[in-house]
């Protein structure tokens, strides 16, 4: 098995979340190196050379993203996106709860690379325990001089604040996150301008995910070449994968990118229960297009998942076995995204609503095969036409389920319609019986 312990190393050490234990295990060594032994350009070059790609969903080069931040003496911001709300994803929670100082150290290093002097960790509102752990860790980092003014005498200033969200999925979208931080309603912004040029408080802003930032201390400490030695040429380094659904051992597993999907699902997560086989799986959270059993032998990399017609996304593999009907799955997925849509743009607001209505009709037995064509057409009108990717996050998986399992949708329509007609017939018979009973009583 291709399990590794890089980000997850020392998780089981007692009190690993305390700064004394973290420092004893080598923590903040990379931050010291970045602050005292390297120039900001050297730190940035090392991150770019590592090939680290964003672990939050987009998979964009972290170093290149940081290089977009303009030079100058203005306030620059670093935002850590810890609003982990993608269904099936629970890896960032593990880091924040068990190794909060790794994330803080990553924020410090990223701030050096981007020249940021102010930072925010925007954490999901439901993560109450993790927020308390992070607040304590931030206070400890301030006490040791890792945060604040003139860090370790380096001349670099960096203030870090923890901000709790209020349970809105849309705030995981980077520009909606920025609006929320500014005290506004969490709505996506029109781009351009991009956050690197005009982000938080209209200042240059670097936004990265928890796992992405947590990789940076390892890169600075061990070197870009070491990081590139793990994974594939285009997908470097380790990856924490959240595996859930119809598997015997759901959980977080740290793997080397490039590990075959079959090995992750069957060998590491135990596979479906005996007698069942994989029907399909979401390789990158619920917003990824589903893949089938024929894709199990693909390497788990950004490029392989994209070539297969899906995405690695946040690294959440949701397994669906043969016992699961597809229509209720598609309906539940659509209901989630309809509920979480901010409603700002028409394709998402109306498209998610009509998708739920159509899938509910299919589920109730009120649909015809023509409704499947209408359902597919709605998804086509959503994809690529929304202000942010929330609409696509529903339309892409729904359309992939419809393409792959259209015959099952058609069978469900016929079966549900027949059952509905039988129920209506029974109800009519019962009504006739009640009328006759009432007439007999009157006589």
N, C-alpha and C positions, 0 to 999 in steps of 0.2 A: 504493500500500500504506500501511496505517496503522501502520507501524513508528515507534516513538519511542525516544529515548535519554534517559531520566530516571534511573531506578535503575541502568541499565546504562551511563550516561555515564562516560567515562574508563576503561572496563574494560581497554582495550588500552594504556593508559599504562604504561610500564615501572615496576615496583615500586609499583603503585597500592595495594598492601596495606601499605606502610610509612607511618608517621604523618607523616613529613616531606613526602612526596609528597601525601598526603591533605590536609594543611593548606594546602599550596601551591595546591591546586585548590579551596580554599574550605571544606575540611572543618572541623568543629567550630565553624563560624561560627554555625550554628543553636543549638548547645548553649550557646554564650556568650550569645546573645540570650535564650534561655529562662531561663538562670540569673541574668543580670545586668540584663536590660531588661524582663522580664515577670514578672508574678506567677503562681503556680501556677494560679489560676483563669483567667487570660488564656490560658495555654498550653492548658489543658483546653478552653476555649471555642473556640480556634482549631482544635483537633483535631476537636471536634464539628461545627463549621461546615464543615469540609472534606468531610464525608460519607464519610470513609475507612471502608471495611468490611473486616473481617478477611479476610486472604488465605490463611488456613490451611485453610479448608473451610466454616466455619459462615456466614461473610459477615455477622457481626453488627457494628454500629457500634463502632469502636474507642474513640471519644470517650465514647460513652454507657457502654461497659463500664468505662472508667476512672472515670467519674463515680459508679459504684456503690461505689467504695472509700470506707469511712466516714472521717470526719475524726477527728483525735485524735493523741495523742503516742505511741501504741503502735508497735511495729515493724510495718512494712508491707513487702510483698514484691512484686518484679516478677520474673516467670518468662518467659523467652523459650523458646518451644517450637521447638527446632531438631531435633526427632526426625523428620526428613523420611523417612518410611517408606512413604507411600502409593505403590503401584505406578504408574509413569508420571510421577512428580513428581521433578524434580531441579533446581528453580530456586533454592531456598535455598542449596544447595551452592555455586552460582555466586557468590552474594553473600558468603557466609562466606569463600570462598577468595580472591576477587579484591578485595572491598571490605569487609573485616572492620570497619574503623573506622566505616563507615556504620551498621552494625548497633549497634555500641557507642554511637555518638552517639544513635541512636534509643532505646536503652535509657535513656540519661541523660535525654532529653526526656520519655519516658514516666514515668520515676521522679519528675520534677518535677510532671507533671500528676496523678499518683496519690498523691504524697506518700510514695513508697516510699524506704526507706533501705538496703534490701538487695536484690540482684538475682542471678539465676542464669540462665545460658544452658545449657539441657539439650540437648546435641548427640547425634545418632545415633552409636551406638558404632562403626559401620563408617566414619565420616567421620574417619579418623585424620589425614590431611593437613590437612583443614579445622580440626580441633581444634588442631593445632600452630600453624597460622597465627593462629587466634583467641587462643591463649594468649600468643603474642608481642605481638599487637595490644593485649590487655588490659594487659600489663606496660608497654607504651609509653604507654598512656593514663594509667596510674597515675603514671608518671614525669613527665608533663606537667601533672598536677593535674586531669585530667578525671574521675578516679575517686578515691575515698577520702573523707576528711573535709573539710568546708568547701570544696566545689568552687569553684575560682577566686575564693575569698573571698566566695562568695554566702551562706554559712551552711547550704547544703544538703549533707548527707552521702549518699554512695551507694557501697556496696561491691558489686563485681561478681565473680562466681565462675563459671568454666566447669566443667560437670559432664558427664562422658561416660556415656551409656547403655550397655547391654549387649546391644543387638540385639533388643529386644522391641518389636514393632509396637504392642502395646497401650499402651505408654508415650507414644504420641502423643496418647492421650486425656488431657485436661488433669488430671483427678483421679488417674489412674494415674501420670501424670508426678510429681505431688506426692508420692504414696506412695513412689515410687522415690527421689526426692530426699531423703526422710526416712529412707532406708535400709531400707524395707520392700519386700515383693514388689509389683511394679507391677500392682495391681488397681484397677479403677474404684471410686469411692466413690458411695454413695447420695446423691442431691441432692433437696431441700436438706439441709444448708446448702450454699450456693454458695461457690466460692472467694473471691469478692469480700468475703464476710463471714467465712468460716472456711476458709482455704486452707492454705498451707504453715505447718507448726508452729502451726496453729489461728489464724494471723493473717490479716488482710485481704490478699488476693493478686490481682494483675492478671496474667493470662496472655495473651500474644500471640505470633503467629507471626513468623518472621524477616522476611519480606517486609513484613508490616504495620508492624513497628517501624522498618524501614528507610525507610518512606515519611514518617515523622514529621519528620526533619530538613528534608526538602524542603518540607513544609507550613509549618513555622515560619520557614524562610528566605525562601520565595517567597510565602507567604500562602495562606489557605484558598480565596480566590476563584480564584487561579491553578490550584490543584488541581482545583477544581470545573469549570474551563474544559475539562478533559480528561474524556472519558468521557460517560456519559449522566446524566440527572438523579438516578437512584437508584443508579447504579454509577459513581462518580466516580474520576478518576485513571487512571494507567497500570497495566498488569498484565503481569507476566512469565508467559508461557505455555510450558509444556513440551510439545512435540509429539513423539509417538513412534508406533511401529507401522508400518503400510504407507504410508509417505511417503518421498519421495526425499531430503528434507533435514530429518531429525529434529534437534531441538535446542531451545534456549531462545530465545524471541523476545519482546521487549517491545513491546506493542501499546497502543493506546488502547482502553479498554473501550467496547464498542459496535461494534467492527469485525465485519463479517459472518464467520460461521464458515467459509464457503466461501473467503473471502479468506485466512484463516489457514491452512487446510489446503492449498488449491491454489496460491495465489499466493506465499505466504510459505514454506510447508514443501514446495512442489513437487508435492503431490498424490501419489496412487498411481502406480506405474510404468505406462508407456504400455500401453493396452489394458485396464487394470483400472479399476474404479470403486469409490467408497466404498460399502460394504455397511452399515456402521453405525459409530458412534464413541461413545466415552465422553467427555463434555465436561468432566468434573471428576475424573479419576482413576478407578481401577478400581471404586471404591465408588459411582459415579454410574450411574443408569439409562442404558442405551444409547439413542441417538437415531439416526434414519435419514436417508437422502438428502433427504427432504422438509424437514429442519430445517437444511440447510446455509446457507440464506439468512437465518437468524435472526441478530440482533445478539448478539455474545458479551457478555452482561451477566448479572448475578445474577438479575434478574427474568425475562428472556426464557428462560433455561434452566429456571427453576422453572416457568414457565407451560407449557413444553413437556413437563413431567413428569420433569425431571431436575434437575441442579444444576451450578453453575459450580465448586463445590468448591475444590480446591487450584489449579485452573487448569492441569490436565494433560489434554491432548487425546490420547486413544489411538485411532488410526485403524485400522479393520478393513476390508480390501478383499474383493472377491468370491472371492478364491482361498482364503480362510480358512474352514474348517468351524467351525460354532458349538459343537457338543457338546464337543470337546476344549478349546475356549476356556472354556466355562462350568465344566468340570471342573477345569481348572488354577486358575481364579479361586477356586472353592470350596475347593480344597486349601490354597491360601494362607491363607484366613481360618480354616479349621479348625485349621491349624498354629499360627496366631497368637492364637487365642482363649485367654483366661486361664482359662476354665472355671468362673468364679465363678457365673454364672447359667445355669439349665437351658435356656432357649430357645436361647441361643447355643451352649452346649457340646454339647447333643444335636442341635440343628437343623443346625449346620454339619457335624456328623458324618454325619447321615442324608442330607444333601444330597450329600455326596461319595459315599456308598455308592450312592445312586440313580443319580447321573450316571455312576459307574463301571459300574454294571449296564447302563445304556444304551450306554455306549461298548463294552462287551464283547459286546453282542448278547444279553443275558439278560433284557431288559426287555420289557414290553408297553405298549401305549398307555395303559393304566390307571395305569402308573407316572408318567406325566406329570401326571395329576390329583393324585396323591399328592405329587409334587415341588412343584407349585404350592401345595398346601395347607400344606406345611411352611414355605414362605416366608411365607405369610400369618400363620402362628402365630409367626414370628420377629419380623416387622416391628412395631416399637413396643412390644415386650414384654421387651426386654433392659435390663440395668442401664446399658449404654452403647450407642453406635451401632455397635459392631463387628459384631454379628449382622446389623443392617440393612445394613451395608456389603457383606455377601455376598448377603443375601436380595433387596435392591433390584435390583442388576444381573442376578442369576440370573433373577428373576421377569420382568424386562424382556426378557431374551433369550428366555425361554420364550414370552412373549406375542407378541413380534415374529416369532420364527422357529419357531413350533410345528410348522408343516408340515415344516421341515427336521429337527426332532427326530423326527417320526414317520417320515420317510423313512430317517433314520439307524437307527432301531429295526428297520425291516423289512430294510434292507440288511445290518446287522450280524447280525441273527438268521439270515438266509439264509446268510451267510458262516460263521457259527458252526456251523450245521447241516451245511454241506459239510465243515467241518473235522472235526466229530465223525464223519461218515460215512467220511471218509478214514482217520481214526484207527481206526475199527472194522474197516474193510477190512484195514488193516495188521496189526491184532491177529489177525484170522482167518488172514492169511497166515503170521504167525509161529507160530500154533498148528499150522497144517498142516505147516509146515516142521519144527517140533519133532516132530510125530507121524511124519513121514517118516523123520526121523533115528532115532527109537526102533525103527522096524521094520527 
